[in-house]
Amino acid sequence: MSNGKTYTGRGKSEAGFRHAATLAIKDAEKKHERSGLKGDPPAEYELTFKAKAKKGHSLSEYIVIAKGSI
């Protein structure tokens, strides 16, 4: 059952999107824990991928925003 609460986390990594996504979800789970609500954090997240790039170089930083609702 959803109570309409949404948790958003942000992750950054120089290694790749997967690492950044893991950090973003962990950040969202920490926010759920700090909220004091009982029960499990969201099990499914919507991910938004972003990247910083330098002209003439490969991507320099991967950024992921994770949004999950319970």
mmCIF file of the N, C-alpha and C atoms, coordinates in Angstrom:
data_MODEL
# 
_entry.id   MODEL 
# 
loop_
_atom_site.group_PDB 
_atom_site.id 
_atom_site.type_symbol 
_atom_site.label_atom_id 
_atom_site.label_alt_id 
_atom_site.label_comp_id 
_atom_site.label_asym_id 
_atom_site.label_entity_id 
_atom_site.label_seq_id 
_atom_site.pdbx_PDB_ins_code 
_atom_site.Cartn_x 
_atom_site.Cartn_y 
_atom_site.Cartn_z 
_atom_site.occupancy 
_atom_site.B_iso_or_equiv 
_atom_site.pdbx_formal_charge 
_atom_site.auth_seq_id 
_atom_site.auth_comp_id 
_atom_site.auth_asym_id 
_atom_site.auth_atom_id 
_atom_site.pdbx_PDB_model_num 
ATOM 1   N N  . MET A 1 1  ? 0.845  -1.166 0.000   1.00 0.00 ? 1  MET A N  1 
ATOM 2   C CA . MET A 1 1  ? 0.000  0.000  0.000   1.00 0.00 ? 1  MET A CA 1 
ATOM 3   C C  . MET A 1 1  ? 0.899  1.239  0.000   1.00 0.00 ? 1  MET A C  1 
ATOM 4   N N  . SER A 1 2  ? 0.598  2.195  -0.821  1.00 0.00 ? 2  SER A N  1 
ATOM 5   C CA . SER A 1 2  ? 1.390  3.405  -0.925  1.00 0.00 ? 2  SER A CA 1 
ATOM 6   C C  . SER A 1 2  ? 0.836  4.487  -0.011  1.00 0.00 ? 2  SER A C  1 
ATOM 7   N N  . ASN A 1 3  ? 1.728  5.150  0.700   1.00 0.00 ? 3  ASN A N  1 
ATOM 8   C CA . ASN A 1 3  ? 1.287  6.272  1.521   1.00 0.00 ? 3  ASN A CA 1 
ATOM 9   C C  . ASN A 1 3  ? 1.606  7.596  0.830   1.00 0.00 ? 3  ASN A C  1 
ATOM 10  N N  . GLY A 1 4  ? 2.079  7.521  -0.419  1.00 0.00 ? 4  GLY A N  1 
ATOM 11  C CA . GLY A 1 4  ? 2.350  8.709  -1.191  1.00 0.00 ? 4  GLY A CA 1 
ATOM 12  C C  . GLY A 1 4  ? 3.672  9.378  -0.888  1.00 0.00 ? 4  GLY A C  1 
ATOM 13  N N  . LYS A 1 5  ? 4.519  8.759  -0.080  1.00 0.00 ? 5  LYS A N  1 
ATOM 14  C CA . LYS A 1 5  ? 5.803  9.343  0.277   1.00 0.00 ? 5  LYS A CA 1 
ATOM 15  C C  . LYS A 1 5  ? 6.842  8.975  -0.779  1.00 0.00 ? 5  LYS A C  1 
ATOM 16  N N  . THR A 1 6  ? 7.560  9.975  -1.291  1.00 0.00 ? 6  THR A N  1 
ATOM 17  C CA . THR A 1 6  ? 8.594  9.766  -2.298  1.00 0.00 ? 6  THR A CA 1 
ATOM 18  C C  . THR A 1 6  ? 9.953  10.088 -1.710  1.00 0.00 ? 6  THR A C  1 
ATOM 19  N N  . TYR A 1 7  ? 10.931 9.252  -2.010  1.00 0.00 ? 7  TYR A N  1 
ATOM 20  C CA . TYR A 1 7  ? 12.304 9.455  -1.545  1.00 0.00 ? 7  TYR A CA 1 
ATOM 21  C C  . TYR A 1 7  ? 13.204 9.610  -2.757  1.00 0.00 ? 7  TYR A C  1 
ATOM 22  N N  . THR A 1 8  ? 14.040 10.629 -2.727  1.00 0.00 ? 8  THR A N  1 
ATOM 23  C CA . THR A 1 8  ? 14.957 10.903 -3.818  1.00 0.00 ? 8  THR A CA 1 
ATOM 24  C C  . THR A 1 8  ? 16.382 10.856 -3.294  1.00 0.00 ? 8  THR A C  1 
ATOM 25  N N  . GLY A 1 9  ? 17.238 10.189 -4.044  1.00 0.00 ? 9  GLY A N  1 
ATOM 26  C CA . GLY A 1 9  ? 18.648 10.116 -3.687  1.00 0.00 ? 9  GLY A CA 1 
ATOM 27  C C  . GLY A 1 9  ? 19.502 10.521 -4.870  1.00 0.00 ? 9  GLY A C  1 
ATOM 28  N N  . ARG A 1 10 ? 20.719 10.910 -4.581  1.00 0.00 ? 10 ARG A N  1 
ATOM 29  C CA . ARG A 1 10 ? 21.630 11.364 -5.630  1.00 0.00 ? 10 ARG A CA 1 
ATOM 30  C C  . ARG A 1 10 ? 22.952 10.641 -5.454  1.00 0.00 ? 10 ARG A C  1 
ATOM 31  N N  . GLY A 1 11 ? 23.516 10.184 -6.567  1.00 0.00 ? 11 GLY A N  1 
ATOM 32  C CA . GLY A 1 11 ? 24.809 9.519  -6.532  1.00 0.00 ? 11 GLY A CA 1 
ATOM 33  C C  . GLY A 1 11 ? 25.708 10.047 -7.638  1.00 0.00 ? 11 GLY A C  1 
ATOM 34  N N  . LYS A 1 12 ? 26.994 10.176 -7.325  1.00 0.00 ? 12 LYS A N  1 
ATOM 35  C CA . LYS A 1 12 ? 27.985 10.632 -8.303  1.00 0.00 ? 12 LYS A CA 1 
ATOM 36  C C  . LYS A 1 12 ? 29.149 9.655  -8.303  1.00 0.00 ? 12 LYS A C  1 
ATOM 37  N N  . SER A 1 13 ? 29.709 9.437  -9.486  1.00 0.00 ? 13 SER A N  1 
ATOM 38  C CA . SER A 1 13 ? 30.835 8.529  -9.592  1.00 0.00 ? 13 SER A CA 1 
ATOM 39  C C  . SER A 1 13 ? 31.683 8.893  -10.803 1.00 0.00 ? 13 SER A C  1 
ATOM 40  N N  . GLU A 1 14 ? 32.960 8.658  -10.699 1.00 0.00 ? 14 GLU A N  1 
ATOM 41  C CA . GLU A 1 14 ? 33.845 8.799  -11.849 1.00 0.00 ? 14 GLU A CA 1 
ATOM 42  C C  . GLU A 1 14 ? 34.042 7.448  -12.524 1.00 0.00 ? 14 GLU A C  1 
ATOM 43  N N  . ALA A 1 15 ? 33.546 6.369  -11.902 1.00 0.00 ? 15 ALA A N  1 
ATOM 44  C CA . ALA A 1 15 ? 33.738 5.011  -12.416 1.00 0.00 ? 15 ALA A CA 1 
ATOM 45  C C  . ALA A 1 15 ? 32.670 4.612  -13.435 1.00 0.00 ? 15 ALA A C  1 
ATOM 46  N N  . GLY A 1 16 ? 31.414 5.010  -13.217 1.00 0.00 ? 16 GLY A N  1 
ATOM 47  C CA . GLY A 1 16 ? 30.369 4.620  -14.162 1.00 0.00 ? 16 GLY A CA 1 
ATOM 48  C C  . GLY A 1 16 ? 28.978 4.830  -13.605 1.00 0.00 ? 16 GLY A C  1 
ATOM 49  N N  . PHE A 1 17 ? 27.988 4.644  -14.504 1.00 0.00 ? 17 PHE A N  1 
ATOM 50  C CA . PHE A 1 17 ? 26.599 4.848  -14.122 1.00 0.00 ? 17 PHE A CA 1 
ATOM 51  C C  . PHE A 1 17 ? 26.139 3.829  -13.081 1.00 0.00 ? 17 PHE A C  1 
ATOM 52  N N  . ARG A 1 18 ? 26.599 2.597  -13.179 1.00 0.00 ? 18 ARG A N  1 
ATOM 53  C CA . ARG A 1 18 ? 26.161 1.583  -12.221 1.00 0.00 ? 18 ARG A CA 1 
ATOM 54  C C  . ARG A 1 18 ? 26.557 1.962  -10.799 1.00 0.00 ? 18 ARG A C  1 
ATOM 55  N N  . HIS A 1 19 ? 27.773 2.411  -10.619 1.00 0.00 ? 19 HIS A N  1 
ATOM 56  C CA . HIS A 1 19 ? 28.234 2.823  -9.291  1.00 0.00 ? 19 HIS A CA 1 
ATOM 57  C C  . HIS A 1 19 ? 27.441 4.034  -8.799  1.00 0.00 ? 19 HIS A C  1 
ATOM 58  N N  . ALA A 1 20 ? 27.208 4.992  -9.677  1.00 0.00 ? 20 ALA A N  1 
ATOM 59  C CA . ALA A 1 20 ? 26.434 6.183  -9.312  1.00 0.00 ? 20 ALA A CA 1 
ATOM 60  C C  . ALA A 1 20 ? 24.999 5.805  -8.943  1.00 0.00 ? 20 ALA A C  1 
ATOM 61  N N  . ALA A 1 21 ? 24.402 4.841  -9.666  1.00 0.00 ? 21 ALA A N  1 
ATOM 62  C CA . ALA A 1 21 ? 23.037 4.403  -9.359  1.00 0.00 ? 21 ALA A CA 1 
ATOM 63  C C  . ALA A 1 21 ? 22.976 3.728  -7.990  1.00 0.00 ? 21 ALA A C  1 
ATOM 64  N N  . THR A 1 22 ? 23.981 2.916  -7.676  1.00 0.00 ? 22 THR A N  1 
ATOM 65  C CA . THR A 1 22 ? 24.032 2.260  -6.368  1.00 0.00 ? 22 THR A CA 1 
ATOM 66  C C  . THR A 1 22 ? 24.090 3.299  -5.256  1.00 0.00 ? 22 THR A C  1 
ATOM 67  N N  . LEU A 1 23 ? 24.911 4.313  -5.431  1.00 0.00 ? 23 LEU A N  1 
ATOM 68  C CA . LEU A 1 23 ? 25.030 5.369  -4.425  1.00 0.00 ? 23 LEU A CA 1 
ATOM 69  C C  . LEU A 1 23 ? 23.724 6.160  -4.285  1.00 0.00 ? 23 LEU A C  1 
ATOM 70  N N  . ALA A 1 24 ? 23.050 6.414  -5.402  1.00 0.00 ? 24 ALA A N  1 
ATOM 71  C CA . ALA A 1 24 ? 21.792 7.165  -5.372  1.00 0.00 ? 24 ALA A CA 1 
ATOM 72  C C  . ALA A 1 24 ? 20.716 6.393  -4.616  1.00 0.00 ? 24 ALA A C  1 
ATOM 73  N N  . ILE A 1 25 ? 20.620 5.095  -4.850  1.00 0.00 ? 25 ILE A N  1 
ATOM 74  C CA . ILE A 1 25 ? 19.614 4.283  -4.157  1.00 0.00 ? 25 ILE A CA 1 
ATOM 75  C C  . ILE A 1 25 ? 19.930 4.187  -2.672  1.00 0.00 ? 25 ILE A C  1 
ATOM 76  N N  . LYS A 1 26 ? 21.198 4.033  -2.334  1.00 0.00 ? 26 LYS A N  1 
ATOM 77  C CA . LYS A 1 26 ? 21.584 4.003  -0.911  1.00 0.00 ? 26 LYS A CA 1 
ATOM 78  C C  . LYS A 1 26 ? 21.235 5.323  -0.232  1.00 0.00 ? 26 LYS A C  1 
ATOM 79  N N  . ASP A 1 27 ? 21.416 6.435  -0.942  1.00 0.00 ? 27 ASP A N  1 
ATOM 80  C CA . ASP A 1 27 ? 21.070 7.749  -0.399  1.00 0.00 ? 27 ASP A CA 1 
ATOM 81  C C  . ASP A 1 27 ? 19.563 7.839  -0.143  1.00 0.00 ? 27 ASP A C  1 
ATOM 82  N N  . ALA A 1 28 ? 18.759 7.357  -1.081  1.00 0.00 ? 28 ALA A N  1 
ATOM 83  C CA . ALA A 1 28 ? 17.304 7.375  -0.909  1.00 0.00 ? 28 ALA A CA 1 
ATOM 84  C C  . ALA A 1 28 ? 16.887 6.474  0.260   1.00 0.00 ? 28 ALA A C  1 
ATOM 85  N N  . GLU A 1 29 ? 17.534 5.321  0.398   1.00 0.00 ? 29 GLU A N  1 
ATOM 86  C CA . GLU A 1 29 ? 17.208 4.415  1.506   1.00 0.00 ? 29 GLU A CA 1 
ATOM 87  C C  . GLU A 1 29 ? 17.557 5.042  2.858   1.00 0.00 ? 29 GLU A C  1 
ATOM 88  N N  . LYS A 1 30 ? 18.651 5.780  2.913   1.00 0.00 ? 30 LYS A N  1 
ATOM 89  C CA . LYS A 1 30 ? 19.023 6.468  4.156   1.00 0.00 ? 30 LYS A CA 1 
ATOM 90  C C  . LYS A 1 30 ? 17.974 7.520  4.517   1.00 0.00 ? 30 LYS A C  1 
ATOM 91  N N  . LYS A 1 31 ? 17.459 8.215  3.521   1.00 0.00 ? 31 LYS A N  1 
ATOM 92  C CA . LYS A 1 31 ? 16.423 9.221  3.768   1.00 0.00 ? 31 LYS A CA 1 
ATOM 93  C C  . LYS A 1 31 ? 15.156 8.559  4.298   1.00 0.00 ? 31 LYS A C  1 
ATOM 94  N N  . HIS A 1 32 ? 14.814 7.389  3.773   1.00 0.00 ? 32 HIS A N  1 
ATOM 95  C CA . HIS A 1 32 ? 13.655 6.641  4.279   1.00 0.00 ? 32 HIS A CA 1 
ATOM 96  C C  . HIS A 1 32 ? 13.883 6.262  5.736   1.00 0.00 ? 32 HIS A C  1 
ATOM 97  N N  . GLU A 1 33 ? 15.074 5.774  6.045   1.00 0.00 ? 33 GLU A N  1 
ATOM 98  C CA . GLU A 1 33 ? 15.403 5.372  7.417   1.00 0.00 ? 33 GLU A CA 1 
ATOM 99  C C  . GLU A 1 33 ? 15.307 6.552  8.378   1.00 0.00 ? 33 GLU A C  1 
ATOM 100 N N  . ARG A 1 34 ? 15.827 7.699  7.968   1.00 0.00 ? 34 ARG A N  1 
ATOM 101 C CA . ARG A 1 34 ? 15.804 8.893  8.828   1.00 0.00 ? 34 ARG A CA 1 
ATOM 102 C C  . ARG A 1 34 ? 14.401 9.467  8.990   1.00 0.00 ? 34 ARG A C  1 
ATOM 103 N N  . SER A 1 35 ? 13.489 9.130  8.081   1.00 0.00 ? 35 SER A N  1 
ATOM 104 C CA . SER A 1 35 ? 12.134 9.680  8.154   1.00 0.00 ? 35 SER A CA 1 
ATOM 105 C C  . SER A 1 35 ? 11.360 9.124  9.341   1.00 0.00 ? 35 SER A C  1 
ATOM 106 N N  . GLY A 1 36 ? 11.788 7.968  9.848   1.00 0.00 ? 36 GLY A N  1 
ATOM 107 C CA . GLY A 1 36 ? 11.105 7.376  10.986  1.00 0.00 ? 36 GLY A CA 1 
ATOM 108 C C  . GLY A 1 36 ? 9.904  6.515  10.621  1.00 0.00 ? 36 GLY A C  1 
ATOM 109 N N  . LEU A 1 37 ? 9.585  6.419  9.338   1.00 0.00 ? 37 LEU A N  1 
ATOM 110 C CA . LEU A 1 37 ? 8.467  5.564  8.926   1.00 0.00 ? 37 LEU A CA 1 
ATOM 111 C C  . LEU A 1 37 ? 8.856  4.106  9.077   1.00 0.00 ? 37 LEU A C  1 
ATOM 112 N N  . LYS A 1 38 ? 7.933  3.327  9.541   1.00 0.00 ? 38 LYS A N  1 
ATOM 113 C CA . LYS A 1 38 ? 8.182  1.891  9.664   1.00 0.00 ? 38 LYS A CA 1 
ATOM 114 C C  . LYS A 1 38 ? 7.977  1.237  8.302   1.00 0.00 ? 38 LYS A C  1 
ATOM 115 N N  . GLY A 1 39 ? 8.540  0.076  8.139   1.00 0.00 ? 39 GLY A N  1 
ATOM 116 C CA . GLY A 1 39 ? 8.393  -0.650 6.883   1.00 0.00 ? 39 GLY A CA 1 
ATOM 117 C C  . GLY A 1 39 ? 9.631  -0.503 6.015   1.00 0.00 ? 39 GLY A C  1 
ATOM 118 N N  . ASP A 1 40 ? 9.587  -1.207 4.909   1.00 0.00 ? 40 ASP A N  1 
ATOM 119 C CA . ASP A 1 40 ? 10.715 -1.235 3.995   1.00 0.00 ? 40 ASP A CA 1 
ATOM 120 C C  . ASP A 1 40 ? 10.745 0.007  3.108   1.00 0.00 ? 40 ASP A C  1 
ATOM 121 N N  . PRO A 1 41 ? 11.940 0.388  2.662   1.00 0.00 ? 41 PRO A N  1 
ATOM 122 C CA . PRO A 1 41 ? 12.042 1.487  1.698   1.00 0.00 ? 41 PRO A CA 1 
ATOM 123 C C  . PRO A 1 41 ? 11.476 1.034  0.346   1.00 0.00 ? 41 PRO A C  1 
ATOM 124 N N  . PRO A 1 42 ? 11.344 1.933  -0.599  1.00 0.00 ? 42 PRO A N  1 
ATOM 125 C CA . PRO A 1 42 ? 10.830 1.543  -1.914  1.00 0.00 ? 42 PRO A CA 1 
ATOM 126 C C  . PRO A 1 42 ? 11.651 0.401  -2.508  1.00 0.00 ? 42 PRO A C  1 
ATOM 127 N N  . ALA A 1 43 ? 10.994 -0.482 -3.241  1.00 0.00 ? 43 ALA A N  1 
ATOM 128 C CA . ALA A 1 43 ? 11.668 -1.606 -3.882  1.00 0.00 ? 43 ALA A CA 1 
ATOM 129 C C  . ALA A 1 43 ? 11.970 -1.311 -5.344  1.00 0.00 ? 43 ALA A C  1 
ATOM 130 N N  . GLU A 1 44 ? 11.382 -0.261 -5.878  1.00 0.00 ? 44 GLU A N  1 
ATOM 131 C CA . GLU A 1 44 ? 11.580 0.087  -7.278  1.00 0.00 ? 44 GLU A CA 1 
ATOM 132 C C  . GLU A 1 44 ? 11.830 1.587  -7.380  1.00 0.00 ? 44 GLU A C  1 
ATOM 133 N N  . TYR A 1 45 ? 12.798 1.959  -8.210  1.00 0.00 ? 45 TYR A N  1 
ATOM 134 C CA . TYR A 1 45 ? 13.187 3.358  -8.355  1.00 0.00 ? 45 TYR A CA 1 
ATOM 135 C C  . TYR A 1 45 ? 13.188 3.765  -9.822  1.00 0.00 ? 45 TYR A C  1 
ATOM 136 N N  . GLU A 1 46 ? 12.830 5.002  -10.050 1.00 0.00 ? 46 GLU A N  1 
ATOM 137 C CA . GLU A 1 46 ? 12.961 5.615  -11.362 1.00 0.00 ? 46 GLU A CA 1 
ATOM 138 C C  . GLU A 1 46 ? 14.312 6.316  -11.354 1.00 0.00 ? 46 GLU A C  1 
ATOM 139 N N  . LEU A 1 47 ? 15.160 6.018  -12.361 1.00 0.00 ? 47 LEU A N  1 
ATOM 140 C CA . LEU A 1 47 ? 16.501 6.589  -12.399 1.00 0.00 ? 47 LEU A CA 1 
ATOM 141 C C  . LEU A 1 47 ? 16.628 7.603  -13.527 1.00 0.00 ? 47 LEU A C  1 
ATOM 142 N N  . THR A 1 48 ? 17.271 8.705  -13.219 1.00 0.00 ? 48 THR A N  1 
ATOM 143 C CA . THR A 1 48 ? 17.592 9.720  -14.212 1.00 0.00 ? 48 THR A CA 1 
ATOM 144 C C  . THR A 1 48 ? 19.110 9.775  -14.319 1.00 0.00 ? 48 THR A C  1 
ATOM 145 N N  . PHE A 1 49 ? 19.626 9.618  -15.528 1.00 0.00 ? 49 PHE A N  1 
ATOM 146 C CA . PHE A 1 49 ? 21.068 9.611  -15.750 1.00 0.00 ? 49 PHE A CA 1 
ATOM 147 C C  . PHE A 1 49 ? 21.525 10.940 -16.330 1.00 0.00 ? 49 PHE A C  1 
ATOM 148 N N  . LYS A 1 50 ? 22.631 11.435 -15.792 1.00 0.00 ? 50 LYS A N  1 
ATOM 149 C CA . LYS A 1 50 ? 23.261 12.656 -16.293 1.00 0.00 ? 50 LYS A CA 1 
ATOM 150 C C  . LYS A 1 50 ? 24.762 12.407 -16.339 1.00 0.00 ? 50 LYS A C  1 
ATOM 151 N N  . ALA A 1 51 ? 25.495 13.227 -17.080 1.00 0.00 ? 51 ALA A N  1 
ATOM 152 C CA . ALA A 1 51 ? 26.949 13.089 -17.121 1.00 0.00 ? 51 ALA A CA 1 
ATOM 153 C C  . ALA A 1 51 ? 27.586 14.448 -17.347 1.00 0.00 ? 51 ALA A C  1 
ATOM 154 N N  . LYS A 1 52 ? 28.772 14.611 -16.775 1.00 0.00 ? 52 LYS A N  1 
ATOM 155 C CA . LYS A 1 52 ? 29.570 15.798 -17.048 1.00 0.00 ? 52 LYS A CA 1 
ATOM 156 C C  . LYS A 1 52 ? 30.668 15.375 -18.014 1.00 0.00 ? 52 LYS A C  1 
ATOM 157 N N  . ALA A 1 53 ? 30.927 16.215 -18.980 1.00 0.00 ? 53 ALA A N  1 
ATOM 158 C CA . ALA A 1 53 ? 31.936 15.894 -19.985 1.00 0.00 ? 53 ALA A CA 1 
ATOM 159 C C  . ALA A 1 53 ? 32.829 17.102 -20.232 1.00 0.00 ? 53 ALA A C  1 
ATOM 160 N N  . LYS A 1 54 ? 34.045 16.807 -20.632 1.00 0.00 ? 54 LYS A N  1 
ATOM 161 C CA . LYS A 1 54 ? 34.982 17.858 -21.029 1.00 0.00 ? 54 LYS A CA 1 
ATOM 162 C C  . LYS A 1 54 ? 35.197 17.708 -22.527 1.00 0.00 ? 54 LYS A C  1 
ATOM 163 N N  . LYS A 1 55 ? 35.209 18.814 -23.231 1.00 0.00 ? 55 LYS A N  1 
ATOM 164 C CA . LYS A 1 55 ? 35.362 18.787 -24.673 1.00 0.00 ? 55 LYS A CA 1 
ATOM 165 C C  . LYS A 1 55 ? 36.629 18.019 -25.055 1.00 0.00 ? 55 LYS A C  1 
ATOM 166 N N  . GLY A 1 56 ? 36.469 17.068 -25.959 1.00 0.00 ? 56 GLY A N  1 
ATOM 167 C CA . GLY A 1 56 ? 37.598 16.292 -26.438 1.00 0.00 ? 56 GLY A CA 1 
ATOM 168 C C  . GLY A 1 56 ? 38.022 15.154 -25.524 1.00 0.00 ? 56 GLY A C  1 
ATOM 169 N N  . HIS A 1 57 ? 37.291 14.951 -24.425 1.00 0.00 ? 57 HIS A N  1 
ATOM 170 C CA . HIS A 1 57 ? 37.630 13.895 -23.486 1.00 0.00 ? 57 HIS A CA 1 
ATOM 171 C C  . HIS A 1 57 ? 36.410 12.994 -23.258 1.00 0.00 ? 57 HIS A C  1 
ATOM 172 N N  . SER A 1 58 ? 36.634 11.881 -22.624 1.00 0.00 ? 58 SER A N  1 
ATOM 173 C CA . SER A 1 58 ? 35.513 11.013 -22.285 1.00 0.00 ? 58 SER A CA 1 
ATOM 174 C C  . SER A 1 58 ? 34.743 11.632 -21.115 1.00 0.00 ? 58 SER A C  1 
ATOM 175 N N  . LEU A 1 59 ? 33.673 11.006 -20.735 1.00 0.00 ? 59 LEU A N  1 
ATOM 176 C CA . LEU A 1 59 ? 32.870 11.510 -19.626 1.00 0.00 ? 59 LEU A CA 1 
ATOM 177 C C  . LEU A 1 59 ? 33.712 11.583 -18.358 1.00 0.00 ? 59 LEU A C  1 
ATOM 178 N N  . SER A 1 60 ? 33.531 12.645 -17.595 1.00 0.00 ? 60 SER A N  1 
ATOM 179 C CA . SER A 1 60 ? 34.354 12.825 -16.402 1.00 0.00 ? 60 SER A CA 1 
ATOM 180 C C  . SER A 1 60 ? 33.619 12.493 -15.115 1.00 0.00 ? 60 SER A C  1 
ATOM 181 N N  . GLU A 1 61 ? 32.279 12.584 -15.130 1.00 0.00 ? 61 GLU A N  1 
ATOM 182 C CA . GLU A 1 61 ? 31.507 12.284 -13.923 1.00 0.00 ? 61 GLU A CA 1 
ATOM 183 C C  . GLU A 1 61 ? 30.118 11.801 -14.308 1.00 0.00 ? 61 GLU A C  1 
ATOM 184 N N  . TYR A 1 62 ? 29.691 10.728 -13.672 1.00 0.00 ? 62 TYR A N  1 
ATOM 185 C CA . TYR A 1 62 ? 28.376 10.157 -13.900 1.00 0.00 ? 62 TYR A CA 1 
ATOM 186 C C  . TYR A 1 62 ? 27.487 10.535 -12.722 1.00 0.00 ? 62 TYR A C  1 
ATOM 187 N N  . ILE A 1 63 ? 26.286 10.989 -13.026 1.00 0.00 ? 63 ILE A N  1 
ATOM 188 C CA . ILE A 1 63 ? 25.354 11.445 -11.989 1.00 0.00 ? 63 ILE A CA 1 
ATOM 189 C C  . ILE A 1 63 ? 24.028 10.716 -12.182 1.00 0.00 ? 63 ILE A C  1 
ATOM 190 N N  . VAL A 1 64 ? 23.488 10.185 -11.075 1.00 0.00 ? 64 VAL A N  1 
ATOM 191 C CA . VAL A 1 64 ? 22.207 9.480  -11.143 1.00 0.00 ? 64 VAL A CA 1 
ATOM 192 C C  . VAL A 1 64 ? 21.296 10.029 -10.043 1.00 0.00 ? 64 VAL A C  1 
ATOM 193 N N  . ILE A 1 65 ? 20.048 10.281 -10.403 1.00 0.00 ? 65 ILE A N  1 
ATOM 194 C CA . ILE A 1 65 ? 19.005 10.675 -9.462  1.00 0.00 ? 65 ILE A CA 1 
ATOM 195 C C  . ILE A 1 65 ? 18.046 9.485  -9.373  1.00 0.00 ? 65 ILE A C  1 
ATOM 196 N N  . ALA A 1 66 ? 17.825 8.978  -8.162  1.00 0.00 ? 66 ALA A N  1 
ATOM 197 C CA . ALA A 1 66 ? 16.905 7.854  -7.949  1.00 0.00 ? 66 ALA A CA 1 
ATOM 198 C C  . ALA A 1 66 ? 15.673 8.367  -7.216  1.00 0.00 ? 66 ALA A C  1 
ATOM 199 N N  . LYS A 1 67 ? 14.486 8.004  -7.726  1.00 0.00 ? 67 LYS A N  1 
ATOM 200 C CA . LYS A 1 67 ? 13.236 8.436  -7.099  1.00 0.00 ? 67 LYS A CA 1 
ATOM 201 C C  . LYS A 1 67 ? 12.367 7.196  -6.887  1.00 0.00 ? 67 LYS A C  1 
ATOM 202 N N  . GLY A 1 68 ? 11.985 6.966  -5.639  1.00 0.00 ? 68 GLY A N  1 
ATOM 203 C CA . GLY A 1 68 ? 11.139 5.824  -5.321  1.00 0.00 ? 68 GLY A CA 1 
ATOM 204 C C  . GLY A 1 68 ? 10.005 6.232  -4.395  1.00 0.00 ? 68 GLY A C  1 
ATOM 205 N N  . SER A 1 69 ? 8.860  5.614  -4.564  1.00 0.00 ? 69 SER A N  1 
ATOM 206 C CA . SER A 1 69 ? 7.683  5.924  -3.733  1.00 0.00 ? 69 SER A CA 1 
ATOM 207 C C  . SER A 1 69 ? 7.206  4.675  -3.013  1.00 0.00 ? 69 SER A C  1 
ATOM 208 N N  . ILE A 1 70 ? 6.678  4.900  -1.797  1.00 0.00 ? 70 ILE A N  1 
ATOM 209 C CA . ILE A 1 70 ? 6.071  3.796  -1.061  1.00 0.00 ? 70 ILE A CA 1 
ATOM 210 C C  . ILE A 1 70 ? 4.627  4.124  -0.781  1.00 0.00 ? 70 ILE A C  1 
# 
